[in-house]
């Protein structure tokens, strides 16, 4: 997947904080689940407000950003603010 800087780089979390997607500026992502860090890792590609994921095992998924919320595989993730 092509790597490009995008406005969605950063941490995205479910409301309960259990699932955390970190979208890195190099086109890679790191997903944590509960206390398990690095549960899934892989590449992502953003086209407009759509994201395509491919983890390092070859599994693919996608999602959409709407109003600064990420809808992905039945999950709703919010941008983490510091």
C-alpha positions in Angstrom: 0.0 0.0 0.0 1.2 3.5 -0.7 2.2 5.5 2.3 1.1 9.2 2.5 0.7 11.7 5.2 -2.9 12.3 6.1 -5.2 14.2 8.5 -6.2 11.0 10.3 -2.8 10.1 11.7 -3.0 9.5 15.5 -4.8 7.3 18.0 -8.4 6.2 17.6 -10.2 4.4 20.5 -13.5 2.8 21.2 -15.6 4.6 23.8 -14.6 2.1 26.5 -10.9 2.3 25.5 -10.7 -1.4 24.9 -9.7 -1.2 21.2 -7.1 1.3 20.1 -5.9 1.9 16.5 -2.8 4.0 16.1 -2.5 5.2 12.6 1.2 6.0 12.1 2.4 8.6 9.6 4.3 6.0 7.6 1.2 4.2 6.5 1.4 1.5 9.2 -1.1 0.9 12.0 -0.9 -0.8 15.3 -4.0 -2.1 17.1 -4.2 -2.9 20.8 -7.0 -4.8 22.4 -7.4 -4.5 26.2 -4.0 -5.2 27.8 -2.7 -6.8 24.6 -0.4 -4.4 22.9 0.4 -5.0 19.2 -2.6 -7.3 18.8 -2.7 -6.5 15.0 -0.3 -4.6 12.8 -0.2 -3.8 9.2 -0.6 -1.2 6.4 -3.4 1.2 5.7 -4.3 3.4 2.8 -6.7 6.3 3.1 -8.6 7.5 0.0 -10.7 10.6 0.9 -12.5 9.6 4.0 -12.2 5.8 3.4 -9.6 3.6 5.0 -8.4 0.2 3.8 -6.4 -2.0 6.2 -4.2 -5.0 5.5 -2.7 -6.7 8.5 0.7 -8.5 8.3 -1.1 -11.9 7.9 -2.9 -10.7 4.8 -6.4 -10.1 6.4 -8.1 -7.0 5.0 -10.8 -4.7 6.4 -12.0 -1.2 5.7 -13.8 1.7 7.3 -15.0 5.2 6.9 -14.4 8.5 8.7 -17.5 10.6 9.3 -17.5 13.8 11.4 -14.1 12.8 13.0 -15.4 9.4 14.0 -14.0 6.1 12.5 -16.5 3.4 11.6 -14.7 0.2 11.1 -15.9 -3.4 11.1 -18.9 -2.7 13.3 -16.8 -0.6 15.7 -17.0 3.1 16.4 -13.7 4.7 17.2 -13.1 8.3 18.4 -10.0 10.4 17.9 -8.0 10.4 21.1 -7.5 14.0 22.4 -4.7 15.0 24.7 
